[in-house]
Amino acid sequence: MLRATFLGASMLLLAATASAASLADLSGGTADPLKNPSALSPHSLHLLMTAVAWTGERLVSVGERGTILLSDDQGASWRQVRSPVRATLTAATFPAPQTGWVVGNGGVLLQTRDGGETWAKAFDGVEAAAIELAAAKAALERAPGDAAVQRRMREAEGLVADGPDKPLLDVRFLDETRGLVVGAYGLAFRTDDGGRHWRSIMGEIDNPAGHHLYGIAATPDALVLVGEQGAVFRSTDGGQSFQAEKPVGRGSLFGAVTTRSGALVAFGLRGALFRSEDGVNWARIGSRSASINAGAVLADGTVLLADETGTLARSRDDGRSFEDMRLPDPTPCFGLAAAGSDALVVAGPGGNVRVPAALVRGANAQGIAQ
């Protein structure tokens, strides 16, 4: 399935600010965004949308105020469904047409079992902190003298004391049972039973600096996390543990997509753009200035990237080079997904924009990298 991608650091700040203002307007500033459902409103179609995912049967888009929108006509029209939270939502994935997951601010994780019609909260930042604290305590019992474990215990206690103020930024399922969520300050959790139980894997990621984790990508042989300051973490045991690789550049990586051949294309701050065959060795692709916030791979293997100015970039050679695409009405892009074979949907500050596939596949493009 094509999946929603990632919200960059500056875009996340924008979303959080917009969400806070919206909550104040709705409730005089007293509503708890993790305990109050989203408000149903015709204005929801024009709110800030941060991600969009194709389920195989419909499109699901998420954004500020806990907004969740569905489209059953490949993005031509949208309708809102109720969300159990008002927190800004940041990413979505559907491992099967009826089974989906969404993450967001406040450490919230939502799930649906009916294709997005109804949603339930799996956990939030309060429960996530408790899960990590329990894992840290168990690790300390096994190795009471280990300095790294002692540090993890202190940080887990701080996570509980801070409350649910840290966002989850990406979610990915390898199949319907095995899934991962990651977020700010190294937050990382895993399920092996379809979401019935979640466990912290923060102690299994070689991330002592607590770098923000923005995105999850999979190759035929590995799972890769990308994040703050070019951080890359790679797992060859199905996501049970992650080793730190050499940082890729200096800017934060907001996400990565897997090409049809299994290569990775990572993107991020100030136009950071890199390609890797193995998740270890990376080559820079050209030079750009605008931050790249989202990416998608089409059924024919075309790789698409979108940046904060609304420019789309297209690769027809498995991510080795990209060319700019001139669209009629560019809009800043935070999320990107193919809508079947007929269109592309861009999630942005004024809602979702549908781009006909003919424009995406057309020849009206200007080379930017060779």
Protein Blocks (a to p, Z undefined) as FASTA:
>chain_A
ZZdddddfklmmmmmmmmmmmmmmmnnopacfklcccdddfklmmmccfbdcdehlaccd
ddehhiacddfegomaccddddfbfbdcfbdcdfbfklccdddehhiacddfehomaccd
fbdfklmmmmmmmmmmmmmmmmmmlmklmmmmmmmmmmmmnopabccfbdcdfblmbccd
ddeehiacddfehomaccdfklmpccfnopacfbdcddfkbccdddeehiacddfegoma
ccddddehjbdcfbdcddfkopacdddeehiacddfklmaccdehjdfbdcfbdcddfko
pacdddfkopacddfegopaccddddfbdcddfbdcdehjlbccdddfkbcadddfklmm
mmbdcdfbZZ
